[in-house]
């Protein structure tokens, strides 16, 4: 009679020692082998390039304000470019240059650059030393940051040199324009447009006042001269200076004769009538004597002397002085009129002067504005160079892994897996041994 076949569990239970020994052997073997393998440690660094860069301006504060939170760029081309820069042979070689006994090929084999679902660039480095693995992972974003900074600095430096050359050229141009303006002002003897206008206006008013005053004085002198000349012409050239007079002897004779005649006439009236011929004759004689006495002057001029009229002479001197004063006044008036004409001429060309001066000022203002803009841009470049540019934002810097927890080999996991496979192998061996025993029992020999 053929005995019934044993099941898998029954066979394993009957040969439990075999299953246990195989599983323990597998666990021990995995423990021993994993202990002989070199420990590999893994470190990761995560970074991203911001979607928008910070602005900077000396004129607008809005450019200096953050434009939004710094988030990783979602542009696949930018991410591919970053991965391309990080995975070049030159980049591997530069990373390996910082470590001894480590080649670029080993760096390439031990480093992985990926972009996770959060658009972060993840650099994973594996090495036997946890510290060196962290340094390798951190070396990639640091070198990339330096490369971006150097390239940007080089471009900024080139643009800055162009701005410096332009600033120097504008400075020379501004100096030349200011020199031309100064020469123009020196040629016309002015300071500026407002001062020149005020000066010419004051000078013109002064010249007009001076000419008006001189004309009034000249007219006054003419009137004074006319009046004085009229007085001069009315005076004689010579006047009597002195004369002598004496008593007329004829008067005494006539008076004596008159007294005698009157006495005789009185005697005749006593003898004759008034109409008597003798009386009438004597009356006639008395009348003749009286007429003769009346015609005779008591004093008569004996001698006369003459001299120049001092008033006329004084008037003549005054007229000469007036003539001299009028000549001097005419000369001064001529000079003042010439000065007034020159000032009027300067005033007439003042619009042209203002126009040309405004042209100089406008050119200088434009050159100065352009120069200030160039200097502001240069100052922005200098401030840009003075600050540390961060083109990459480090989210997570790599840190050394625990020495007791290497990335490979993971002994516990290997022992568990080895124990599991050893258990399966032990069960299989127990089942095979059970089948072999059953086959021997069933065989006819």
C-alpha positions as CSV (number, residue, x, y, z in Angstrom):
1,X,0.0,0.0,0.0
2,X,1.4,3.5,-1.0
3,X,1.6,6.0,1.9
4,X,-0.1,9.3,1.2
5,X,2.0,12.3,0.1
6,X,2.8,15.0,2.7
7,X,1.8,18.6,2.1
8,X,4.1,21.5,2.0
9,X,3.4,22.7,5.5
10,X,3.6,19.2,6.9
11,X,6.9,18.5,5.1
12,X,8.3,21.8,6.4
13,X,7.1,21.1,9.9
14,X,8.6,17.7,9.9
15,X,11.9,19.2,8.8
16,X,11.6,22.4,10.7
17,X,15.2,22.3,11.7
18,X,16.3,22.3,8.1
19,X,14.2,25.4,7.4
20,X,15.5,27.2,10.4
21,X,19.1,26.3,9.6
22,X,18.8,27.5,6.0
23,X,17.2,30.7,7.0
24,X,19.7,31.3,9.8
25,X,22.5,30.5,7.3
26,X,21.1,33.0,4.8
27,X,20.8,35.7,7.4
28,X,24.3,35.0,8.7
29,X,25.7,34.9,5.2
30,X,24.1,38.2,4.3
31,X,25.3,39.8,7.6
32,X,28.8,38.6,6.9
33,X,28.8,39.6,3.3
34,X,27.2,43.0,3.9
35,X,29.8,43.7,6.6
36,X,32.6,43.1,4.1
37,X,31.1,45.5,1.6
38,X,32.2,49.2,1.7
39,X,29.6,51.6,3.1
40,X,28.2,54.1,0.7
41,X,26.7,57.3,2.0
42,X,24.2,59.6,0.1
43,X,23.7,63.4,0.4
44,X,21.3,65.6,-1.4
45,X,21.2,69.4,-2.0
46,X,18.1,71.1,-3.4
47,X,18.0,74.5,-5.0
48,X,16.1,76.4,-7.6
49,X,16.4,79.4,-9.9
50,X,13.7,82.1,-9.0
51,X,11.1,82.7,-11.6
52,X,11.7,86.5,-11.4
53,X,14.9,88.3,-10.3
54,X,15.0,91.3,-8.0
55,X,15.2,94.7,-9.6
56,X,17.4,97.6,-8.6
57,X,17.1,101.3,-9.4
58,X,18.3,104.6,-8.0
59,X,15.3,106.5,-9.5
60,X,12.2,104.4,-9.0
61,X,11.5,102.7,-5.6
62,X,9.0,100.4,-7.3
63,X,12.0,98.6,-9.0
64,X,13.5,97.9,-5.5
65,X,10.4,96.4,-4.1
66,X,9.9,92.6,-4.3
67,X,7.9,91.6,-7.3
68,X,6.5,88.6,-5.5
69,X,7.6,85.5,-3.6
70,X,10.6,83.7,-4.9
71,X,9.3,80.5,-6.5
72,X,11.1,78.0,-8.6
73,X,10.8,78.6,-12.3
74,X,8.5,76.2,-14.1
75,X,10.2,76.8,-17.5
76,X,11.4,73.4,-18.7
77,X,14.0,75.0,-20.9
78,X,15.5,76.8,-17.9
79,X,15.5,73.6,-15.9
80,X,17.1,71.7,-18.8
81,X,19.7,74.4,-19.2
82,X,20.6,74.1,-15.5
83,X,20.9,70.3,-15.7
84,X,23.0,70.7,-18.9
85,X,25.4,73.1,-17.1
86,X,25.6,70.7,-14.1
87,X,26.3,67.5,-16.1
88,X,29.0,68.7,-18.4
89,X,32.4,67.0,-18.3
90,X,34.1,70.4,-17.6
91,X,31.8,70.9,-14.6
92,X,32.6,67.3,-13.3
93,X,36.3,68.1,-13.7
94,X,36.0,71.3,-11.8
95,X,34.1,69.6,-9.0
96,X,36.7,66.8,-8.8
97,X,39.5,69.4,-8.6
98,X,38.4,70.2,-5.1
99,X,38.9,66.6,-3.8
100,X,41.9,64.5,-3.7
101,X,41.9,61.0,-5.2
102,X,38.6,61.6,-6.9
103,X,38.4,61.8,-10.7
104,X,35.8,63.4,-12.9
105,X,34.5,60.0,-14.1
106,X,34.0,58.9,-10.5
107,X,32.1,62.2,-9.8
108,X,30.0,61.5,-12.9
109,X,29.1,58.0,-11.8
110,X,28.3,59.0,-8.2
111,X,26.3,62.1,-8.8
112,X,22.7,62.3,-10.1
113,X,21.0,65.6,-11.1
114,X,17.2,65.5,-11.4
115,X,14.3,67.9,-11.2
116,X,11.6,66.8,-8.7
117,X,7.9,67.5,-8.9
118,X,8.3,70.8,-7.1
119,X,10.6,72.1,-9.9
120,X,13.6,71.9,-7.5
121,X,16.9,70.8,-8.9
122,X,18.1,67.9,-6.8
123,X,21.8,67.0,-6.7
124,X,22.4,63.5,-5.2
125,X,26.0,62.5,-4.4
126,X,27.1,59.1,-3.2
127,X,30.5,58.4,-1.6
128,X,32.1,56.2,1.0
129,X,32.7,59.3,3.2
130,X,29.5,61.0,4.4
131,X,31.3,64.3,4.8
132,X,32.7,64.2,1.3
133,X,29.3,63.1,-0.2
134,X,27.8,66.2,1.4
135,X,30.6,68.4,0.1
136,X,30.2,67.0,-3.4
137,X,26.5,67.7,-3.3
138,X,27.0,71.2,-2.1
139,X,29.8,71.8,-4.5
140,X,27.6,71.7,-7.5
141,X,25.2,74.6,-6.7
142,X,28.1,76.6,-5.3
143,X,30.1,76.3,-8.5
144,X,27.0,77.0,-10.6
145,X,26.3,80.1,-8.5
146,X,29.9,81.3,-8.9
147,X,29.7,80.7,-12.7
148,X,26.5,82.6,-13.1
149,X,27.9,85.4,-10.9
150,X,31.2,85.5,-12.8
151,X,29.5,85.6,-16.2
152,X,27.1,88.3,-15.1
153,X,29.9,90.2,-13.5
154,X,31.9,90.0,-16.7
155,X,29.0,91.2,-18.8
156,X,28.3,94.0,-16.3
157,X,32.0,95.0,-16.3
158,X,32.0,95.2,-20.1
159,X,28.9,97.4,-20.0
160,X,30.4,99.4,-17.2
161,X,33.6,100.1,-19.3
162,X,31.4,101.4,-22.1
163,X,29.6,103.6,-19.6
164,X,32.9,104.9,-18.2
165,X,34.1,105.7,-21.7
166,X,30.8,107.5,-22.5
167,X,31.0,109.3,-19.1
168,X,34.5,110.5,-19.9
169,X,33.5,111.6,-23.4
170,X,30.5,113.5,-22.0
171,X,32.7,115.1,-19.3
172,X,35.1,116.4,-21.9
173,X,32.1,117.6,-24.0
174,X,30.6,119.3,-21.0
175,X,33.9,121.1,-20.2
176,X,34.2,122.2,-23.8
177,X,30.6,123.6,-23.8
178,X,31.1,125.4,-20.5
179,X,34.4,126.8,-21.8
180,X,32.6,128.0,-25.0
181,X,29.9,129.6,-22.9
182,X,32.5,131.4,-20.7
183,X,34.4,132.7,-23.7
184,X,31.1,134.0,-25.2
185,X,30.3,135.8,-22.0
186,X,33.8,137.2,-21.7
187,X,33.6,138.5,-25.3
188,X,30.4,140.4,-24.6
189,X,31.4,141.3,-21.1
190,X,28.3,139.7,-19.4
191,X,27.7,137.3,-16.6
192,X,24.4,135.8,-17.6
193,X,21.2,136.7,-19.4
194,X,19.3,138.1,-16.4
195,X,22.3,140.1,-15.2
196,X,23.0,141.4,-18.7
197,X,19.4,142.4,-19.2
198,X,19.3,144.1,-15.8
199,X,22.6,145.8,-16.3
200,X,21.7,147.0,-19.8
201,X,18.3,148.2,-18.6
202,X,19.9,150.1,-15.7
203,X,22.6,151.5,-17.9
204,X,20.1,152.6,-20.6
205,X,18.0,154.3,-18.0
206,X,21.1,156.0,-16.6
207,X,22.2,157.2,-20.0
208,X,18.8,158.5,-20.9
209,X,18.6,160.4,-17.6
210,X,22.1,161.8,-18.1
211,X,21.3,162.9,-21.7
212,X,18.0,164.5,-20.6
213,X,19.7,166.3,-17.7
214,X,22.4,167.6,-20.0
215,X,19.9,168.8,-22.5
216,X,18.0,170.6,-19.8
217,X,21.2,172.2,-18.6
218,X,22.1,173.2,-22.1
219,X,18.8,174.8,-22.8
220,X,19.0,176.6,-19.5
221,X,22.4,177.9,-20.4
222,X,21.1,179.0,-23.8
223,X,18.3,181.0,-22.2
224,X,20.7,182.4,-19.6
225,X,23.1,183.4,-22.4
226,X,20.3,185.0,-24.4
227,X,19.2,187.1,-21.5
228,X,22.7,188.0,-20.5
229,X,23.6,188.9,-24.1
230,X,20.5,191.2,-24.3
231,X,21.7,193.0,-21.1
232,X,25.2,193.2,-22.5
233,X,24.1,194.8,-25.8
234,X,22.0,197.4,-23.9
235,X,25.1,198.6,-21.9
236,X,27.5,201.2,-23.4
237,X,31.1,200.3,-23.8
238,X,32.4,203.4,-22.0
239,X,30.7,205.4,-19.2
240,X,31.7,208.7,-17.4
241,X,33.9,208.0,-14.5
242,X,34.2,211.7,-13.1
243,X,33.8,215.5,-14.0
244,X,34.4,219.0,-12.3
245,X,32.0,222.0,-12.3
246,X,32.4,225.8,-11.3
247,X,30.1,228.7,-10.5
248,X,29.0,230.8,-13.5
249,X,30.2,234.5,-13.1
250,X,27.6,235.6,-15.6
251,X,24.8,234.9,-13.1
252,X,26.1,237.4,-10.6
253,X,26.3,240.1,-13.2
254,X,22.7,239.3,-14.4
255,X,21.4,239.4,-10.9
256,X,23.1,242.7,-10.2
257,X,21.7,244.2,-13.4
258,X,18.3,242.8,-12.6
259,X,18.3,244.4,-9.1
260,X,19.4,247.8,-10.6
261,X,16.7,247.5,-13.3
262,X,14.0,246.7,-10.8
263,X,15.1,249.6,-8.7
264,X,15.0,252.0,-11.6
265,X,11.6,250.6,-12.6
266,X,10.3,251.4,-9.2
267,X,11.6,254.9,-9.4
268,X,9.9,255.4,-12.8
269,X,6.6,254.2,-11.4
270,X,6.9,256.8,-8.8
271,X,7.2,259.5,-11.5
272,X,5.3,258.0,-14.4
273,X,2.4,255.8,-15.1
274,X,3.0,252.0,-15.7
275,X,2.2,252.5,-19.3
276,X,4.6,255.2,-19.8
277,X,7.2,254.5,-22.4
278,X,10.1,254.7,-20.0
279,X,8.3,252.4,-17.6
280,X,7.4,250.0,-20.4
281,X,11.0,250.0,-21.7
282,X,12.4,249.3,-18.2
283,X,9.8,246.5,-17.7
284,X,11.0,245.1,-21.0
285,X,14.6,245.2,-19.9
286,X,13.7,243.5,-16.6
287,X,12.0,240.7,-18.5
288,X,15.0,240.2,-20.8
289,X,17.3,240.0,-17.8
290,X,15.1,237.5,-16.1
291,X,15.0,235.3,-19.2
292,X,18.8,235.6,-19.6
293,X,19.2,234.7,-15.9
294,X,17.0,231.6,-16.3
295,X,19.0,230.4,-19.3
296,X,22.2,230.6,-17.4
297,X,23.2,227.6,-15.1
298,X,24.6,228.2,-11.7
299,X,27.3,225.5,-12.3
300,X,28.9,224.6,-15.5
301,X,31.0,221.5,-16.4
302,X,34.6,222.1,-16.4
303,X,36.2,218.7,-17.4
304,X,35.0,215.0,-18.0
305,X,36.7,211.5,-17.7
306,X,35.4,208.1,-19.1
307,X,36.0,204.3,-18.3
308,X,34.9,200.9,-19.5
309,X,31.5,199.9,-18.1
310,X,32.3,197.3,-15.3
311,X,28.8,195.8,-15.6
312,X,29.3,195.3,-19.3
313,X,32.7,193.9,-18.6
314,X,31.3,191.5,-16.0
315,X,28.5,190.5,-18.4
316,X,31.2,189.8,-21.1
317,X,33.1,187.6,-18.7
318,X,29.9,185.8,-17.7
319,X,29.1,185.3,-21.4
320,X,32.6,183.9,-22.0
321,X,32.2,181.5,-19.0
322,X,28.7,180.5,-20.3
323,X,30.2,179.8,-23.7
324,X,33.0,177.7,-22.2
325,X,30.5,175.9,-20.0
326,X,28.2,175.3,-23.0
327,X,31.1,174.0,-25.0
328,X,32.0,171.6,-22.2
329,X,28.4,170.7,-21.9
330,X,28.1,170.1,-25.6
331,X,31.2,167.8,-25.5
332,X,29.8,165.9,-22.5
333,X,26.4,165.7,-24.2
334,X,28.0,164.3,-27.4
335,X,29.8,161.7,-25.3
336,X,26.6,160.8,-23.4
337,X,24.7,160.5,-26.6
338,X,27.3,158.3,-28.1
339,X,27.2,156.1,-24.9
340,X,23.4,156.1,-25.2
341,X,23.6,155.0,-28.8
342,X,26.0,152.3,-27.9
343,X,23.8,151.1,-25.0
344,X,20.7,151.2,-27.4
345,X,22.7,149.2,-29.9
346,X,23.6,146.6,-27.2
347,X,20.0,146.5,-26.1
348,X,18.9,145.9,-29.7
349,X,21.2,142.9,-29.9
350,X,20.2,141.6,-26.5
351,X,17.6,139.1,-28.0
352,X,20.3,137.6,-30.2
353,X,22.6,137.5,-27.1
354,X,19.8,135.8,-25.1
355,X,19.1,133.3,-27.9
356,X,22.8,132.3,-28.3
357,X,23.2,132.2,-24.5
358,X,20.1,130.0,-24.2
359,X,21.5,127.7,-26.9
360,X,24.7,127.4,-24.9
361,X,22.7,126.8,-21.7
362,X,20.5,124.2,-23.4
363,X,23.5,122.3,-24.8
364,X,25.1,122.4,-21.4
365,X,21.9,121.3,-19.7
366,X,21.4,118.4,-22.1
367,X,25.1,117.3,-21.7
368,X,24.8,117.6,-17.9
369,X,21.6,115.6,-17.8
370,X,23.1,112.9,-20.0
371,X,26.2,112.9,-17.8
372,X,24.1,112.6,-14.7
373,X,22.2,109.7,-16.2
374,X,25.4,108.0,-17.1
375,X,26.8,108.6,-13.6
376,X,23.6,107.2,-12.1
377,X,23.8,104.1,-14.3
378,X,27.5,103.8,-13.3
379,X,26.5,104.1,-9.7
380,X,23.9,101.4,-10.2
381,X,26.5,99.1,-11.7
382,X,28.9,99.8,-8.8
383,X,26.2,99.0,-6.3
384,X,25.3,95.9,-8.3
385,X,28.9,94.8,-8.1
386,X,29.2,95.6,-4.4
387,X,26.4,93.3,-3.4
388,X,26.5,89.5,-3.6
389,X,24.3,88.3,-6.3
390,X,22.2,85.2,-5.6
391,X,21.0,83.7,-8.9
392,X,20.2,80.4,-7.2
393,X,18.2,79.9,-4.0
394,X,19.4,77.0,-1.9
395,X,16.4,75.2,-0.4
396,X,18.3,72.4,1.3
397,X,22.0,72.2,1.7
398,X,23.5,68.7,1.9
399,X,24.6,67.5,5.4
400,X,26.7,64.5,6.2
401,X,24.7,61.3,6.7
402,X,24.8,59.3,10.0
403,X,27.8,56.9,10.1
404,X,25.5,54.1,11.4
405,X,23.0,54.6,8.6
406,X,24.8,54.4,5.3
407,X,22.8,54.5,2.1
408,X,24.5,51.2,1.0
409,X,24.6,48.5,2.2
410,X,21.6,48.5,4.3
411,X,22.4,45.4,6.5
412,X,19.1,45.1,8.3
413,X,17.1,45.2,5.0
414,X,19.6,42.8,3.4
415,X,19.3,40.4,6.4
416,X,15.5,40.6,6.4
417,X,15.5,39.9,2.6
418,X,18.1,37.2,3.0
419,X,16.1,35.6,5.9
420,X,13.0,35.7,3.8
421,X,14.7,34.1,0.8
422,X,16.5,31.7,3.2
423,X,13.1,30.7,4.7
424,X,11.7,30.0,1.2
425,X,14.8,28.1,0.3
426,X,14.6,26.1,3.6
427,X,10.9,25.3,2.9
428,X,11.9,24.3,-0.6
429,X,14.7,22.1,0.7
430,X,12.4,20.5,3.3
431,X,9.8,19.8,0.7
432,X,12.5,18.3,-1.6
433,X,13.8,16.1,1.1
434,X,10.3,14.9,1.9
435,X,9.7,14.0,-1.7
436,X,13.0,12.3,-1.9
437,X,12.2,10.2,1.2
438,X,8.7,9.4,-0.2
439,X,10.2,8.4,-3.6
440,X,12.7,6.0,-1.9
441,X,9.8,4.4,0.0
442,X,7.7,4.0,-3.1
443,X,10.5,2.6,-5.3
444,X,10.4,-1.1,-5.8
445,X,14.1,-1.6,-5.0
